[in-house]
């Protein structure tokens, strides 16, 4: 292309003629020409290698942001060398699976010492609730129906004993 520039009245005419010979759109040839000039350092722009590196860094950055989000969401209370119970981990995975996905969450948690496989989560999710879980749900609903906040407990204590003390 560059060798034939002088054979034509303008750069666009040269691009159009060469594109016609190649059976291509002139815009494609023009973009190739501009990229070749950038690659050669004749014009400022992003080289192919730099664009590839930028894409790779953006991908890694997104992965790291995802990892940080998972770890922040999963601040599981663990003691030295002990891991939280599977239901706690699986509940965490269930809460964030729509946004991130099960496999990435399991991978990040496993990398940070909280081993769980996606199949463990899916087995937990398919499992029917235990009798204890069902009982806890029933009791929680019953107690929630009876619970009324006690304003006397929340009132600040004055110089004498509060009305709460008289009940004791």
Secondary structure, 3 states (H helix, E strand, C coil): CHHHHHHCCCHHHHHHHHHHHHCCCHHHHHHHHHHHHHHHCCCCCCCHHHHHHHHHHHHHHHHHHHHHHHHHHCCCCCCCCCCCCHHHHHHHHHHHCCCCCHHHHHHHHHHCCCCCCHHHHHHHHHCCCCHHHHHHHHHHHHHHHHCCCCHHHHCCCCCCCCHHHHHC
